[in-house]
Structure formats: C-alpha cells, structure tokens
Amino acid sequence: MSVRALSGRPLEEITVEATLSGDLAAEDVRIHPDTLRHQAEVAAAHGNPQLAANLRRAAELTVVADEELLAMYEALRPRRSTREQLVSVADRLETLGAPLCAALVREALEVYERRGLLA
C-alpha cells in the first residue's frame, strides 16, 4: 500500500523543501482515510482491537470539516449538551458516512443519561 496524504499527494513528495517553497497545502499533510483503515487492519492483526476501532473511527472523521469536528468534540464534553443535541450530532455523523462514530456518540449518550451528565 502506498501512503498518501488526503490530497492524494504521495508521502515522498511531502518534504521540508516543498514546505519551504509553499508547494504544500493543508490537505497535503493530512492523513488519507485509506491509510488509517490500513493501520486499523494492522492493529487488528496484531491483537489490538481497541486501537483498530479507534483508527476506523478516525478514518471516518477525515471527511468532517475541522470546525464542525471541534464543535462535535465540545458537544461531547459532560454537561455541555442535551439529549436532543447529542442525537443531532449522531445523526449528522450518519449523514456524513461515519456510522462507527455515530454509534460511539449514541453509546456516550446512554452513559451520560445513566450518570446524569447531560445539560
């Protein structure tokens, strides 16, 4: 498997020289979801299912804009969101094609409800 950036640029082209010349964009230094999925396969094959699950969720999140991702992260902090707001976050993740992340938010919602951590 060839490692490439989110932009599709091969890893070999991401150099200090390219950075200094201004030839790189932000997408050139962001990991590609395929790379994360491959890392998940390696982790699973080496007996680390928790890391594999985290890497699969990370792959899903590469399609989420930074600002939206930060808002979701903030919403998941204890006592920051209502039940309806967290359901909305999970639904949004589903529409973005991130079902594993949506399931994790729904799981967190159940825990927050049981422990009284909703806003």
MDAnalysis code that builds the backbone (N, CA, C; Angstrom):
import MDAnalysis as mda
import numpy as np

u = mda.Universe.empty(357, n_residues=119, atom_resindex=np.repeat(np.arange(119), 3), trajectory=True)
u.add_TopologyAttr("name", ["N", "CA", "C"] * 119)
u.add_TopologyAttr("resid", np.arange(1, 120))
u.add_TopologyAttr("resname", ["MET", "SER", "VAL", "ARG", "ALA", "LEU", "SER", "GLY", "ARG", "PRO", "LEU", "GLU", "GLU", "ILE", "THR", "VAL", "GLU", "ALA", "THR", "LEU", "SER", "GLY", "ASP", "LEU", "ALA", "ALA", "GLU", "ASP", "VAL", "ARG", "ILE", "HIS", "PRO", "ASP", "THR", "LEU", "ARG", "HIS", "GLN", "ALA", "GLU", "VAL", "ALA", "ALA", "ALA", "HIS", "GLY", "ASN", "PRO", "GLN", "LEU", "ALA", "ALA", "ASN", "LEU", "ARG", "ARG", "ALA", "ALA", "GLU", "LEU", "THR", "VAL", "VAL", "ALA", "ASP", "GLU", "GLU", "LEU", "LEU", "ALA", "MET", "TYR", "GLU", "ALA", "LEU", "ARG", "PRO", "ARG", "ARG", "SER", "THR", "ARG", "GLU", "GLN", "LEU", "VAL", "SER", "VAL", "ALA", "ASP", "ARG", "LEU", "GLU", "THR", "LEU", "GLY", "ALA", "PRO", "LEU", "CYS", "ALA", "ALA", "LEU", "VAL", "ARG", "GLU", "ALA", "LEU", "GLU", "VAL", "TYR", "GLU", "ARG", "ARG", "GLY", "LEU", "LEU", "ALA"])
u.atoms.positions = np.array([
    [0.844, -1.185, 0.000],
    [0.000, 0.000, 0.000],
    [0.884, 1.240, 0.000],
    [0.572, 2.179, -0.860],
    [1.334, 3.426, -0.865],
    [0.663, 4.420, 0.088],
    [1.481, 5.069, 0.870],
    [0.972, 6.047, 1.821],
    [0.813, 7.365, 1.089],
    [-0.355, 7.978, 1.290],
    [-0.598, 9.250, 0.626],
    [-1.379, 10.175, 1.543],
    [-1.297, 11.436, 1.235],
    [-1.993, 12.452, 2.011],
    [-3.458, 12.507, 1.583],
    [-4.247, 13.236, 2.324],
    [-5.661, 13.399, 1.995],
    [-5.832, 13.968, 0.595],
    [-4.904, 14.805, 0.170],
    [-4.961, 15.408, -1.172],
    [-4.640, 14.396, -2.266],
    [-4.095, 13.247, -1.872],
    [-3.667, 12.255, -2.849],
    [-2.185, 12.320, -3.140],
    [-1.523, 13.342, -2.608],
    [-0.084, 13.501, -2.839],
    [0.671, 12.362, -2.153],
    [1.595, 11.719, -2.858],
    [2.392, 10.650, -2.253],
    [3.265, 11.190, -1.128],
    [3.492, 10.359, -0.142],
    [4.282, 10.747, 1.015],
    [5.670, 11.246, 0.616],
    [6.237, 10.647, -0.417],
    [7.581, 11.025, -0.855],
    [7.671, 12.487, -1.294],
    [6.546, 13.073, -1.690],
    [6.540, 14.466, -2.147],
    [6.354, 15.466, -1.008],
    [6.116, 14.982, 0.181],
    [5.923, 15.867, 1.334],
    [7.274, 15.999, 2.021],
    [7.958, 17.069, 1.665],
    [9.319, 17.278, 2.145],
    [9.453, 18.656, 2.783],
    [10.553, 18.855, 3.464],
    [10.853, 20.172, 4.030],
    [10.963, 21.190, 2.907],
    [11.592, 20.797, 1.824],
    [11.753, 21.706, 0.686],
    [10.399, 22.138, 0.119],
    [9.477, 21.187, -0.007],
    [8.140, 21.514, -0.520],
    [7.411, 22.443, 0.446],
    [7.628, 22.250, 1.725],
    [7.017, 23.129, 2.718],
    [7.579, 24.535, 2.605],
    [8.888, 24.645, 2.556],
    [9.539, 25.956, 2.493],
    [9.206, 26.705, 1.213],
    [9.003, 25.975, 0.128],
    [8.690, 26.636, -1.146],
    [7.213, 27.028, -1.246],
    [6.414, 26.590, -0.273],
    [4.983, 26.911, -0.304],
    [4.200, 26.001, -1.225],
    [4.797, 24.893, -1.598],
    [4.177, 23.959, -2.544],
    [3.135, 23.045, -1.895],
    [3.063, 23.029, -0.567],
    [2.129, 22.149, 0.135],
    [0.898, 22.908, 0.615],
    [-0.237, 22.229, 0.531],
    [-1.492, 22.756, 1.085],
    [-1.808, 21.965, 2.349],
    [-2.778, 22.429, 3.112],
    [-3.146, 21.746, 4.358],
    [-3.518, 20.291, 4.101],
    [-4.210, 20.017, 2.999],
    [-4.621, 18.653, 2.683],
    [-3.430, 17.739, 2.400],
    [-2.296, 18.349, 2.061],
    [-1.101, 17.553, 1.776],
    [-0.472, 16.964, 3.033],
    [-0.817, 17.489, 4.177],
    [-0.224, 16.981, 5.417],
    [-1.263, 16.325, 6.313],
    [-2.437, 16.082, 5.755],
    [-3.482, 15.363, 6.478],
    [-3.522, 13.926, 5.980],
    [-3.716, 13.009, 6.898],
    [-3.682, 11.588, 6.559],
    [-4.916, 11.188, 5.745],
    [-4.740, 10.285, 4.841],
    [-5.819, 9.783, 3.992],
    [-6.592, 8.700, 4.751],
    [-7.904, 8.635, 4.598],
    [-8.669, 7.609, 5.320],
    [-8.237, 6.183, 4.988],
    [-7.784, 5.937, 3.764],
    [-7.312, 4.599, 3.415],
    [-6.095, 4.198, 4.251],
    [-5.244, 5.170, 4.530],
    [-4.067, 4.898, 5.354],
    [-4.494, 4.520, 6.766],
    [-5.462, 5.236, 7.307],
    [-5.967, 4.912, 8.641],
    [-6.633, 3.541, 8.661],
    [-7.395, 3.224, 7.624],
    [-8.028, 1.905, 7.566],
    [-6.978, 0.791, 7.480],
    [-5.916, 1.039, 6.729],
    [-4.830, 0.052, 6.649],
    [-4.173, -0.118, 8.025],
    [-3.939, 0.988, 8.719],
    [-3.359, 0.910, 10.060],
    [-4.288, 0.139, 10.999],
    [-5.597, 0.301, 10.808],
    [-6.566, -0.441, 11.621],
    [-6.440, -1.937, 11.368],
    [-6.270, -2.325, 10.111],
    [-6.097, -3.739, 9.781],
    [-4.844, -4.308, 10.442],
    [-3.772, -3.539, 10.418],
    [-2.519, -3.980, 11.040],
    [-2.712, -4.124, 12.546],
    [-3.354, -3.142, 13.164],
    [-3.590, -3.206, 14.606],
    [-4.435, -4.429, 14.966],
    [-5.477, -4.664, 14.209],
    [-6.341, -5.821, 14.475],
    [-5.558, -7.127, 14.303],
    [-4.751, -7.199, 13.263],
    [-3.972, -8.403, 13.004],
    [-2.937, -8.675, 14.096],
    [-2.551, -7.627, 14.795],
    [-1.567, -7.769, 15.865],
    [-2.213, -7.773, 17.248],
    [-3.503, -8.077, 17.289],
    [-4.170, -8.270, 18.571],
    [-4.509, -7.011, 19.332],
    [-4.717, -5.902, 18.628],
    [-5.080, -4.663, 19.312],
    [-6.408, -4.138, 18.755],
    [-7.521, -4.782, 19.129],
    [-8.816, -4.384, 18.564],
    [-9.265, -2.988, 18.967],
    [-8.873, -2.522, 20.145],
    [-9.272, -1.173, 20.561],
    [-8.618, -0.119, 19.675],
    [-7.332, -0.275, 19.411],
    [-6.644, 0.654, 18.523],
    [-7.238, 0.582, 17.123],
    [-7.536, -0.626, 16.660],
    [-8.139, -0.792, 15.338],
    [-9.466, -0.042, 15.246],
    [-10.293, -0.149, 16.281],
    [-11.583, 0.555, 16.288],
    [-11.378, 2.060, 16.269],
    [-10.411, 2.545, 17.048],
    [-10.132, 3.983, 17.058],
    [-9.666, 4.472, 15.693],
    [-8.817, 3.699, 15.033],
    [-8.328, 4.092, 13.715],
    [-9.441, 4.073, 12.676],
    [-10.373, 3.124, 12.776],
    [-11.518, 3.100, 11.843],
    [-12.394, 4.340, 12.034],
    [-12.620, 4.704, 13.289],
    [-13.406, 5.929, 13.539],
    [-12.657, 7.160, 13.037],
    [-11.345, 7.187, 13.234],
    [-10.549, 8.311, 12.736],
    [-10.664, 8.425, 11.215],
    [-10.666, 7.294, 10.530],
    [-10.812, 7.311, 9.069],
    [-12.134, 7.948, 8.675],
    [-13.191, 7.624, 9.419],
    [-14.498, 8.222, 9.127],
    [-14.470, 9.735, 9.312],
    [-13.737, 10.198, 10.301],
    [-13.745, 11.623, 10.636],
    [-12.943, 12.485, 9.676],
    [-12.197, 11.889, 8.771],
    [-11.418, 12.701, 7.836],
    [-12.309, 13.516, 6.910],
    [-13.571, 13.141, 6.784],
    [-14.482, 13.894, 5.906],
    [-15.159, 15.058, 6.632],
    [-14.981, 15.142, 7.939],
    [-15.637, 16.190, 8.724],
    [-14.731, 17.418, 8.763],
    [-15.299, 18.580, 8.448],
    [-14.532, 19.826, 8.490],
    [-14.041, 20.084, 9.913],
    [-12.863, 20.675, 10.009],
    [-12.246, 20.915, 11.312],
    [-13.172, 21.643, 12.284],
    [-13.809, 22.707, 11.840],
    [-14.683, 23.487, 12.726],
    [-15.855, 22.655, 13.226],
    [-16.434, 21.860, 12.349],
    [-17.551, 21.010, 12.747],
    [-17.087, 19.919, 13.710],
    [-15.923, 19.366, 13.442],
    [-15.377, 18.337, 14.318],
    [-15.117, 18.889, 15.719],
    [-14.573, 20.090, 15.797],
    [-14.340, 20.711, 17.104],
    [-15.649, 20.987, 17.827],
    [-16.674, 21.383, 17.103],
    [-17.989, 21.608, 17.717],
    [-18.562, 20.297, 18.259],
    [-18.374, 19.213, 17.514],
    [-18.837, 17.895, 17.982],
    [-18.084, 17.482, 19.243],
    [-16.785, 17.702, 19.235],
    [-15.970, 17.374, 20.404],
    [-16.464, 18.161, 21.622],
    [-16.708, 19.425, 21.440],
    [-17.209, 20.262, 22.545],
    [-18.567, 19.762, 23.019],
    [-19.419, 19.374, 22.106],
    [-20.754, 18.885, 22.466],
    [-20.679, 17.604, 23.295],
    [-19.633, 16.823, 23.098],
    [-19.494, 15.550, 23.807],
    [-18.911, 15.697, 25.214],
    [-18.503, 16.884, 25.573],
    [-17.988, 17.062, 26.933],
    [-19.157, 16.961, 27.916],
    [-18.942, 16.360, 29.076],
    [-20.035, 16.203, 30.051],
    [-20.709, 17.532, 30.386],
    [-22.037, 17.456, 30.469],
    [-22.904, 18.576, 30.842],
    [-22.880, 19.744, 29.846],
    [-22.472, 19.485, 28.620],
    [-22.440, 20.532, 27.589],
    [-23.636, 20.452, 26.650],
    [-24.260, 19.270, 26.565],
    [-25.322, 19.076, 25.577],
    [-26.521, 18.374, 26.186],
    [-27.648, 18.639, 25.565],
    [-28.873, 17.932, 25.920],
    [-28.915, 16.615, 25.152],
    [-29.864, 15.792, 25.508],
    [-30.063, 14.533, 24.792],
    [-30.307, 14.812, 23.310],
    [-31.169, 15.777, 23.031],
    [-31.516, 16.103, 21.653],
    [-30.293, 16.579, 20.866],
    [-29.432, 17.342, 21.505],
    [-28.240, 17.830, 20.812],
    [-27.290, 16.688, 20.467],
    [-27.132, 15.736, 21.371],
    [-26.252, 14.605, 21.074],
    [-26.862, 13.677, 20.023],
    [-28.181, 13.527, 20.036],
    [-28.840, 12.763, 18.974],
    [-28.585, 13.453, 17.628],
    [-28.619, 14.773, 17.628],
    [-28.360, 15.540, 16.412],
    [-26.927, 15.323, 15.917],
    [-25.963, 15.295, 16.832],
    [-24.568, 15.029, 16.460],
    [-24.461, 13.631, 15.833],
    [-25.070, 12.641, 16.466],
    [-25.027, 11.275, 15.933],
    [-25.685, 11.203, 14.557],
    [-26.818, 11.861, 14.402],
    [-27.498, 11.867, 13.108],
    [-26.636, 12.531, 12.034],
    [-25.974, 13.618, 12.399],
    [-25.109, 14.319, 11.450],
    [-23.947, 13.413, 11.019],
    [-23.374, 12.706, 11.975],
    [-22.292, 11.782, 11.639],
    [-22.776, 10.696, 10.682],
    [-23.979, 10.218, 10.901],
    [-24.559, 9.221, 9.977],
    [-24.641, 9.791, 8.567],
    [-25.132, 11.030, 8.440],
    [-25.273, 11.627, 7.107],
    [-23.923, 11.864, 6.445],
    [-22.878, 12.019, 7.239],
    [-21.536, 12.221, 6.689],
    [-20.848, 10.905, 6.340],
    [-21.526, 9.792, 6.592],
    [-20.930, 8.493, 6.300],
    [-19.981, 8.016, 7.384],
    [-20.298, 8.378, 8.626],
    [-19.462, 7.984, 9.760],
    [-20.288, 7.179, 10.768],
    [-20.749, 5.982, 10.378],
    [-21.633, 5.212, 11.257],
    [-20.963, 4.724, 12.536],
    [-19.670, 4.427, 12.487],
    [-18.981, 3.987, 13.703],
    [-18.902, 5.121, 14.722],
    [-18.630, 6.319, 14.246],
    [-18.580, 7.481, 15.133],
    [-19.972, 7.810, 15.664],
    [-20.979, 7.687, 14.820],
    [-22.355, 7.923, 15.258],
    [-22.733, 6.951, 16.363],
    [-22.348, 5.690, 16.201],
    [-22.647, 4.684, 17.224],
    [-21.941, 5.019, 18.536],
    [-20.723, 5.518, 18.449],
    [-19.988, 5.895, 19.658],
    [-20.672, 7.060, 20.378],
    [-21.169, 8.027, 19.624],
    [-21.886, 9.150, 20.239],
    [-23.164, 8.649, 20.907],
    [-23.863, 7.738, 20.253],
    [-25.082, 7.185, 20.866],
    [-24.763, 6.397, 22.138],
    [-23.652, 5.696, 22.122],
    [-23.212, 4.977, 23.322],
    [-22.883, 5.974, 24.444],
    [-22.187, 7.041, 24.100],
    [-21.870, 8.078, 25.093],
    [-23.147, 8.690, 25.648],
    [-24.127, 8.912, 24.790],
    [-25.403, 9.468, 25.219],
    [-26.054, 8.581, 26.273],
    [-26.050, 7.286, 26.047],
    [-26.628, 6.359, 27.032],
    [-25.903, 6.448, 28.370],
    [-24.599, 6.514, 28.326],
    [-23.794, 6.618, 29.553],
    [-24.085, 7.958, 30.240],
    [-24.123, 9.035, 29.478],
    [-24.403, 10.358, 30.056],
    [-25.768, 10.381, 30.720],
    [-26.744, 9.729, 30.089],
    [-28.089, 9.680, 30.686],
    [-28.049, 8.937, 32.019],
    [-27.396, 7.791, 32.048],
    [-27.321, 6.994, 33.282],
    [-26.592, 7.730, 34.402],
    [-25.586, 8.477, 34.055],
    [-24.758, 9.138, 35.070],
    [-25.140, 10.587, 35.345],
    [-26.188, 11.054, 34.696],
    [-26.628, 12.438, 34.926],
    [-25.656, 13.471, 34.387],
    [-25.080, 13.209, 33.234],
    [-24.069, 14.112, 32.662],
    [-24.586, 14.945, 31.494],
    [-25.896, 14.962, 31.285],
    [-26.465, 15.792, 30.218],
    [-26.733, 17.194, 30.749],
    [-26.789, 18.138, 29.837],
    [-27.057, 19.535, 30.215],
    [-28.526, 19.695, 30.595],
])
